[in-house]
Amino acid sequence: KFGIDIRVVAVGTGQAIKNAMNGDGDLLIVHSEEDEKKFILNGYGVERRKLMYNDFIIIGPKKDPEKLKEKSSIKEVFQIIKEKNLPFLTRGDNSGTHKKEVSLWKNAEINTKNLNPKNYIDAGRGMGATLNMAASMDAYTITDRGTWLSFNNKQDLGIVFSGVPPLNNQYSVILINPKKHPHVKFKLADNFSKWLISEEGQTYISKY
């Protein structure tokens, strides 16, 4: 439509923002609202536009031995994981998913530094690798629904908690500020960004 060649660099939100701060890209798609606002406040980005959303889900043994599905809040779920020393994998990679997980523990009034490191395990990897580890260990973790739906190695894992407002996962699209990085293709990025949030772009996303 615009003659734009899209080249995607797929990394976690933390790394994506670092790349954008370095001028290594023309457009940023991320899902960490606090970091996005800071990115713009510091002059690196302009025009933060809400793009799409899915939701975060808690994954664990699908037989759900702790009956987490019956709980009414993520706070209750995390308190049980802590009290019963259940194995939980954290990505530990400063990605949007990791940042969300950290904020959920904090909101549950649990300091992850006080969790037993034998049970609160830092995978230090991306989402796919973390899910593979969880599958091999029958452990709990947090992921986004889109990744879970496309994950083929579920084994004995299943969704044990989902569907409450704190688990919403909003993505935004942000233009890189040409005043910081004059080389960015600002007009093309703006055209693509506007198309993504247009009725046509949103229709493609909703059918994906």
KEFI-869329 format. One record per residue (C-alpha): residue in one letter; x, z, y; residue number from 1. Coordinates in steps of 0.5 Angstrom, whole numbers, plus 2048, in hexadecimal, padded with zeros to 3 digits. Layout:
! KEFI-869329
   rest     u     w     v    nr
      A     X     Z     Y   NUM
...
***
This chain:
! KEFI-869329
   rest     u     w     v    nr
      K   800   800   800     1
      F   806   802   805     2
      G   80B   7FF   801     3
      I   80F   805   800     4
      D   813   807   7FA     5
      I   812   80E   7F8     6
      R   818   811   7F5     7
      V   816   818   7F2     8
      V   81B   81E   7F1     9
      A   818   823   7ED    10
      V   81A   82A   7EE    11
      G   818   831   7EF    12
      T   815   833   7F6    13
      G   81B   837   7F8    14
      Q   820   831   7F6    15
      A   81B   82C   7F9    16
      I   81B   830   800    17
      K   823   830   800    18
      N   823   829   7FF    19
      A   81E   828   805    20
      M   822   82C   809    21
      N   828   828   808    22
      G   825   822   809    23
      D   825   81F   802    24
      G   81E   81D   802    25
      D   818   81A   807    26
      L   812   81E   804    27
      L   811   824   801    28
      I   80C   826   7FC    29
      V   80C   82E   7FA    30
      H   808   834   7F9    31
      S   80A   83A   7FC    32
      E   806   83B   803    33
      E   80B   841   805    34
      D   811   83C   804    35
      E   80D   836   807    36
      K   80B   83A   80E    37
      K   813   83C   80E    38
      F   815   835   80D    39
      I   811   833   813    40
      L   812   839   817    41
      N   81A   838   817    42
      G   819   830   819    43
      Y   81A   82D   812    44
      G   813   82A   811    45
      V   80D   828   815    46
      E   806   826   813    47
      R   805   82B   80D    48
      R   7FF   828   80A    49
      K   7FB   82B   804    50
      L   7FB   826   7FE    51
      M   7F8   828   7F8    52
      Y   7F8   82F   7F3    53
      N   7F8   831   7EC    54
      D   7F8   838   7EA    55
      F   7FD   83D   7E7    56
      I   7FB   840   7E0    57
      I   7FE   845   7DB    58
      I   801   843   7D5    59
      G   802   847   7CE    60
      P   800   848   7C7    61
      K   7F9   844   7C6    62
      K   7F6   849   7C2    63
      D   7F7   84E   7C8    64
      P   7F8   854   7C5    65
      E   7F8   858   7CB    66
      K   7F1   855   7CD    67
      L   7F4   853   7D4    68
      K   7EE   84E   7D4    69
      E   7EA   854   7D5    70
      K   7ED   856   7DB    71
      S   7EB   855   7E2    72
      S   7F1   854   7E6    73
      I   7F8   852   7E6    74
      K   7FA   859   7E8    75
      E   7F7   85C   7E1    76
      V   7FA   857   7DD    77
      F   801   858   7E0    78
      Q   800   860   7DF    79
      I   7FF   85F   7D8    80
      I   805   85A   7D7    81
      K   809   860   7DA    82
      E   806   866   7D7    83
      K   807   862   7D0    84
      N   80D   85F   7D1    85
      L   80B   858   7CF    86
      P   810   853   7D0    87
      F   80F   84F   7D6    88
      L   813   849   7D8    89
      T   815   848   7E0    90
      R   818   841   7E2    91
      G   81D   845   7E7    92
      D   81E   83E   7EA    93
      N   81B   83F   7F1    94
      S   816   83A   7F0    95
      G   80F   83A   7F2    96
      T   80C   83D   7EC    97
      H   812   842   7EC    98
      K   810   844   7F3    99
      K   809   845   7F1   100
      E   80A   849   7EB   101
      V   80F   84E   7EF   102
      S   809   84E   7F4   103
      L   804   850   7EF   104
      W   808   856   7EC   105
      K   809   858   7F3   106
      N   802   858   7F4   107
      A   801   85C   7ED   108
      E   805   861   7F0   109
      I   80A   860   7EB   110
      N   812   85F   7ED   111
      T   815   85A   7E8   112
      K   81C   85E   7E9   113
      N   818   864   7E5   114
      L   816   860   7DF   115
      N   81A   860   7D9   116
      P   81F   85A   7D9   117
      K   81E   859   7D1   118
      N   817   858   7D2   119
      Y   817   854   7D9   120
      I   81B   84F   7D8   121
      D   81E   84A   7DD   122
      A   81E   843   7DA   123
      G   822   840   7E0   124
      R   81F   839   7DE   125
      G   819   834   7E0   126
      M   812   835   7DE   127
      G   813   831   7D8   128
      A   819   834   7D5   129
      T   816   83B   7D7   130
      L   80F   839   7D3   131
      N   813   837   7CD   132
      M   817   83E   7CD   133
      A   810   841   7CD   134
      A   80D   83D   7C7   135
      S   813   83F   7C3   136
      M   813   847   7C5   137
      D   80B   847   7C5   138
      A   80D   84A   7CD   139
      Y   808   84A   7D3   140
      T   80A   846   7D9   141
      I   806   843   7DF   142
      T   806   83B   7E0   143
      D   801   836   7E4   144
      R   7FB   833   7E0   145
      G   7FE   82C   7E1   146
      T   805   82D   7DD   147
      W   801   831   7D8   148
      L   7FC   82B   7D7   149
      S   802   827   7D6   150
      F   806   82B   7D2   151
      N   807   829   7CA   152
      N   80A   82F   7C7   153
      K   805   834   7C8   154
      Q   805   837   7C1   155
      D   802   83E   7C1   156
      L   801   83F   7C8   157
      G   7FB   83E   7CC   158
      I   7F8   840   7D3   159
      V   7F7   847   7D3   160
      F   7F5   848   7DB   161
      S   7F3   843   7E0   162
      G   7ED   842   7E5   163
      V   7EE   847   7EA   164
      P   7EF   845   7F2   165
      P   7F7   848   7F2   166
      L   7F9   843   7ED   167
      N   7F7   83D   7F1   168
      N   7FD   838   7F2   169
      Q   7FC   834   7F9   170
      Y   801   82E   7FA   171
      S   803   82C   801   172
      V   806   825   803   173
      I   80B   826   809   174
      L   80F   821   80D   175
      I   816   822   80E   176
      N   818   823   816   177
      P   81B   81D   818   178
      K   81E   821   81E   179
      K   822   825   819   180
      H   824   81F   815   181
      P   823   818   819   182
      H   825   814   812   183
      V   81E   816   80F   184
      K   819   811   80E   185
      F   814   814   812   186
      K   80F   80F   813   187
      L   80E   80D   80C   188
      A   80E   814   80A   189
      D   808   815   80F   190
      N   805   80F   80C   191
      F   805   812   805   192
      S   803   819   806   193
      K   7FD   816   80A   194
      W   7FB   812   804   195
      L   7FC   818   7FF   196
      I   7F7   81C   803   197
      S   7F2   816   804   198
      E   7EC   815   800   199
      E   7F0   810   7FC   200
      G   7F6   814   7FB   201
      Q   7F2   81A   7F9   202
      T   7ED   816   7F4   203
      Y   7F4   814   7F0   204
      I   7F6   81B   7F0   205
      S   7EF   81D   7ED   206
      K   7EF   818   7E8   207
      Y   7F6   81A   7E5   208
***
